Amino acid sequence: MKNAERIPIVSKKLLVPFVLITSLFALWGFANDITNPMVSAFKKILELNNTQASWVQAAFYGGYFTMALPAAFVVKKYSYKVGILVGLVLYAVGALLFYPAAAMENYLFFLLALYILTFGLAFLETTANPFILSMGAKETATQRLNLAQAFNPLGALSGLFVAQVFILGALQSDDLDAAGNSVYDTLSETAKAAIKTSDLLVIRNPYVALGLFVIFMFIVIAFVKMPEVKKEDLEEPNSSMWDAIQRIFKKERFVGGVIAQLFYVGAQIMCWTYIYQYAENLGISNQEAVNYAYAALVIFLVSRFLFTYLMKFIQSGKLLMLLAMLAVIFCLGTIFIQGIGGLYSLVMVSFCMSLMFPTIYGIALTGLGDDAKPASAFLVMAIVGGAFMPVLQGLIMDIGGSAYDDVKIMGVPEVNFSFILPLVCFMVVAFYGYRAYKVFKIE
């Protein structure tokens, strides 16, 4: 740990490539958090139940699972830079597909657009995470990744701002009457159809603008020289992808990291997606609920920088374990504290989550050399936890009907009880942190 203090996290000669690749972390953070409120938005516009609306996240995070391994093949055969450029193209295509999806007013087309968009995100995450790890000394690799990942919530905050101001604030289907009841539900089919057309255009426009900006980023990165891992730093560089996969799955630290990442991402997406439904059950509108999502992300951002600093003094596995245990406590508060206190507990889960993704990533990839490329793909595939776990939580919320308090489970509304799923997920992460600290002896 003392050596890590003397070694620079990023050398000056790699600063420009580091900044550009780090900007991508903000770019996929933007996509994540402009999309989270869309679960609630599509539910109202298209009159879906909770399970149907949760397919937004299934499509979004399912794309990661589908394309992560092909991304690793591309990166291994060509370079990190090629992987990033392919990712940006797919990202732009998916975002621009919102234009015909809105014109056709087809929910499945929107899901397809999100699915393709995340093909691009899978390429970017599969590539950017190990690329950042390679941009300097091994001793500071996890710190470097935590620093880069710290800019992810900046993009997420921007995505939330756009969602609140340009989407949720403009949706007519979200209007309430003086008594707090939905106006949309009382309208005729003709009036609903007109609002549906208008609201889908409101959703479309930010995604199309995002697609155009991604094209701009493609042009910038295409003309900048990027470093590549030196051959002498690679572990068996001439081996096949299959050989690499066989090697990495013999390493308990890596396999455990994939499992922990799957459960962590599932927990994160559930906490950030269903904060709107939790707040709505307390009588808080979606547009107002964004303020609680803002608070969660600000806490997430500040604590990311805090924990990146603390990792100089505390073993990463130990810190991961302690924060996961604290997250379990906050989840218990979310479930059993009814009222605004429960919402505050849900917001505070983000304090614990800030460290988890990059730390699990860094621990799992430690010492893998060039095998980090295919290994990174499996860690990105683990993001599929964000695809199916929100659907499971939606099923819990639909136990008594499409509302959030149709029945009581263990004395609390089903929307409260549904956060039992993130609680279990954090228990898995805590166990991996314990193993990293006590067994793998990861610094």
RAHUTA-V545666 format. One record per residue. N is the residue number from 1. RES is the residue in three letters. PSI is psi in whole degrees, 0 to 359 (none if undefined). Layout:
# RAHUTA-V545666
n & res & psi
N & RES & PSI
N & RES & PSI
This chain:
# RAHUTA-V545666
n & res & psi
1 & MET & 326
2 & LYS & 323
3 & ASN & 324
4 & ALA & 333
5 & GLU & 332
6 & ARG & 341
7 & ILE & 129
8 & PRO & 142
9 & ILE & 320
10 & VAL & 128
11 & SER & 157
12 & LYS & 324
13 & LYS & 341
14 & LEU & 10
15 & LEU & 315
16 & VAL & 309
17 & PRO & 321
18 & PHE & 316
19 & VAL & 317
20 & LEU & 315
21 & ILE & 324
22 & THR & 326
23 & SER & 333
24 & LEU & 330
25 & PHE & 321
26 & ALA & 325
27 & LEU & 320
28 & TRP & 339
29 & GLY & 322
30 & PHE & 312
31 & ALA & 319
32 & ASN & 313
33 & ASP & 350
34 & ILE & 338
35 & THR & 327
36 & ASN & 314
37 & PRO & 347
38 & MET & 339
39 & VAL & 311
40 & SER & 322
41 & ALA & 311
42 & PHE & 327
43 & LYS & 317
44 & LYS & 314
45 & ILE & 315
46 & LEU & 4
47 & GLU & 58
48 & LEU & 164
49 & ASN & 179
50 & ASN & 321
51 & THR & 315
52 & GLN & 317
53 & ALA & 329
54 & SER & 348
55 & TRP & 345
56 & VAL & 313
57 & GLN & 328
58 & ALA & 317
59 & ALA & 317
60 & PHE & 309
61 & TYR & 343
62 & GLY & 329
63 & GLY & 326
64 & TYR & 312
65 & PHE & 319
66 & THR & 319
67 & MET & 354
68 & ALA & 315
69 & LEU & 316
70 & PRO & 324
71 & ALA & 319
72 & ALA & 322
73 & PHE & 314
74 & VAL & 315
75 & VAL & 319
76 & LYS & 322
77 & LYS & 325
78 & TYR & 268
79 & SER & 168
80 & TYR & 319
81 & LYS & 316
82 & VAL & 317
83 & GLY & 319
84 & ILE & 317
85 & LEU & 320
86 & VAL & 319
87 & GLY & 318
88 & LEU & 323
89 & VAL & 312
90 & LEU & 321
91 & TYR & 311
92 & ALA & 317
93 & VAL & 313
94 & GLY & 317
95 & ALA & 319
96 & LEU & 337
97 & LEU & 348
98 & PHE & 336
99 & TYR & 304
100 & PRO & 331
101 & ALA & 318
102 & ALA & 323
103 & ALA & 323
104 & MET & 347
105 & GLU & 46
106 & ASN & 119
107 & TYR & 319
108 & LEU & 326
109 & PHE & 320
110 & PHE & 317
111 & LEU & 320
112 & LEU & 318
113 & ALA & 316
114 & LEU & 321
115 & TYR & 314
116 & ILE & 320
117 & LEU & 319
118 & THR & 349
119 & PHE & 315
120 & GLY & 318
121 & LEU & 325
122 & ALA & 317
123 & PHE & 315
124 & LEU & 315
125 & GLU & 322
126 & THR & 326
127 & THR & 311
128 & ALA & 321
129 & ASN & 307
130 & PRO & 332
131 & PHE & 314
132 & ILE & 318
133 & LEU & 326
134 & SER & 349
135 & MET & 55
136 & GLY & 193
137 & ALA & 147
138 & LYS & 328
139 & GLU & 332
140 & THR & 13
141 & ALA & 313
142 & THR & 322
143 & GLN & 319
144 & ARG & 319
145 & LEU & 321
146 & ASN & 321
147 & LEU & 313
148 & ALA & 317
149 & GLN & 340
150 & ALA & 339
151 & PHE & 351
152 & ASN & 313
153 & PRO & 339
154 & LEU & 316
155 & GLY & 322
156 & ALA & 318
157 & LEU & 320
158 & SER & 319
159 & GLY & 320
160 & LEU & 320
161 & PHE & 314
162 & VAL & 318
163 & ALA & 318
164 & GLN & 312
165 & VAL & 315
166 & PHE & 347
167 & ILE & 289
168 & LEU & 323
169 & GLY & 344
170 & ALA & 357
171 & LEU & 122
172 & GLN & 334
173 & SER & 349
174 & ASP & 2
175 & ASP & 142
176 & LEU & 153
177 & ASP & 184
178 & ALA & 334
179 & ALA & 358
180 & GLY & 12
181 & ASN & 154
182 & SER & 127
183 & VAL & 324
184 & TYR & 321
185 & ASP & 340
186 & THR & 356
187 & LEU & 162
188 & SER & 165
189 & GLU & 325
190 & THR & 314
191 & ALA & 320
192 & LYS & 320
193 & ALA & 320
194 & ALA & 318
195 & ILE & 322
196 & LYS & 313
197 & THR & 313
198 & SER & 315
199 & ASP & 325
200 & LEU & 328
201 & LEU & 323
202 & VAL & 318
203 & ILE & 322
204 & ARG & 314
205 & ASN & 314
206 & PRO & 326
207 & TYR & 320
208 & VAL & 317
209 & ALA & 321
210 & LEU & 317
211 & GLY & 320
212 & LEU & 322
213 & PHE & 323
214 & VAL & 323
215 & ILE & 320
216 & PHE & 316
217 & MET & 324
218 & PHE & 315
219 & ILE & 317
220 & VAL & 309
221 & ILE & 328
222 & ALA & 331
223 & PHE & 5
224 & VAL & 134
225 & LYS & 128
226 & MET & 143
227 & PRO & 155
228 & GLU & 153
229 & VAL & 134
230 & LYS & 145
231 & LYS & 324
232 & GLU & 344
233 & ASP & 353
234 & LEU & 149
235 & GLU & 111
236 & GLU & 65
237 & PRO & 340
238 & ASN & 2
239 & SER & 158
240 & SER & 167
241 & MET & 320
242 & TRP & 320
243 & ASP & 317
244 & ALA & 318
245 & ILE & 319
246 & GLN & 321
247 & ARG & 313
248 & ILE & 329
249 & PHE & 1
250 & LYS & 354
251 & LYS & 113
252 & GLU & 322
253 & ARG & 320
254 & PHE & 312
255 & VAL & 317
256 & GLY & 324
257 & GLY & 321
258 & VAL & 315
259 & ILE & 315
260 & ALA & 321
261 & GLN & 320
262 & LEU & 313
263 & PHE & 324
264 & TYR & 310
265 & VAL & 320
266 & GLY & 315
267 & ALA & 316
268 & GLN & 313
269 & ILE & 323
270 & MET & 316
271 & CYS & 323
272 & TRP & 335
273 & THR & 313
274 & TYR & 10
275 & ILE & 330
276 & TYR & 317
277 & GLN & 321
278 & TYR & 315
279 & ALA & 321
280 & GLU & 326
281 & ASN & 341
282 & LEU & 8
283 & GLY & 19
284 & ILE & 127
285 & SER & 162
286 & ASN & 318
287 & GLN & 322
288 & GLU & 327
289 & ALA & 335
290 & VAL & 328
291 & ASN & 325
292 & TYR & 325
293 & ALA & 321
294 & TYR & 311
295 & ALA & 318
296 & ALA & 318
297 & LEU & 324
298 & VAL & 315
299 & ILE & 317
300 & PHE & 315
301 & LEU & 310
302 & VAL & 316
303 & SER & 333
304 & ARG & 314
305 & PHE & 320
306 & LEU & 312
307 & PHE & 331
308 & THR & 321
309 & TYR & 315
310 & LEU & 338
311 & MET & 348
312 & LYS & 336
313 & PHE & 339
314 & ILE & 135
315 & GLN & 137
316 & SER & 320
317 & GLY & 320
318 & LYS & 317
319 & LEU & 319
320 & LEU & 315
321 & MET & 313
322 & LEU & 318
323 & LEU & 324
324 & ALA & 322
325 & MET & 321
326 & LEU & 324
327 & ALA & 323
328 & VAL & 318
329 & ILE & 317
330 & PHE & 325
331 & CYS & 322
332 & LEU & 321
333 & GLY & 319
334 & THR & 321
335 & ILE & 312
336 & PHE & 346
337 & ILE & 108
338 & GLN & 132
339 & GLY & 195
340 & ILE & 333
341 & GLY & 322
342 & GLY & 322
343 & LEU & 320
344 & TYR & 320
345 & SER & 320
346 & LEU & 319
347 & VAL & 319
348 & MET & 345
349 & VAL & 328
350 & SER & 332
351 & PHE & 320
352 & CYS & 328
353 & MET & 338
354 & SER & 325
355 & LEU & 338
356 & MET & 306
357 & PHE & 304
358 & PRO & 330
359 & THR & 316
360 & ILE & 316
361 & TYR & 310
362 & GLY & 318
363 & ILE & 315
364 & ALA & 328
365 & LEU & 355
366 & THR & 126
367 & GLY & 14
368 & LEU & 350
369 & GLY & 226
370 & ASP & 341
371 & ASP & 350
372 & ALA & 335
373 & LYS & 303
374 & PRO & 326
375 & ALA & 320
376 & SER & 323
377 & ALA & 318
378 & PHE & 327
379 & LEU & 325
380 & VAL & 322
381 & MET & 331
382 & ALA & 345
383 & ILE & 347
384 & VAL & 343
385 & GLY & 330
386 & GLY & 351
387 & ALA & 310
388 & PHE & 335
389 & MET & 320
390 & PRO & 328
391 & VAL & 318
392 & LEU & 321
393 & GLN & 323
394 & GLY & 321
395 & LEU & 321
396 & ILE & 317
397 & MET & 340
398 & ASP & 6
399 & ILE & 316
400 & GLY & 358
401 & GLY & 183
402 & SER & 350
403 & ALA & 177
404 & TYR & 356
405 & ASP & 39
406 & ASP & 322
407 & VAL & 163
408 & LYS & 134
409 & ILE & 120
410 & MET & 34
411 & GLY & 4
412 & VAL & 156
413 & PRO & 155
414 & GLU & 333
415 & VAL & 323
416 & ASN & 311
417 & PHE & 331
418 & SER & 340
419 & PHE & 7
420 & ILE & 332
421 & LEU & 310
422 & PRO & 324
423 & LEU & 313
424 & VAL & 320
425 & CYS & 317
426 & PHE & 332
427 & MET & 321
428 & VAL & 316
429 & VAL & 319
430 & ALA & 320
431 & PHE & 319
432 & TYR & 319
433 & GLY & 319
434 & TYR & 315
435 & ARG & 319
436 & ALA & 323
437 & TYR & 313
438 & LYS & 326
439 & VAL & 309
440 & PHE & 342
441 & LYS & 44
442 & ILE & 132
443 & GLU & none
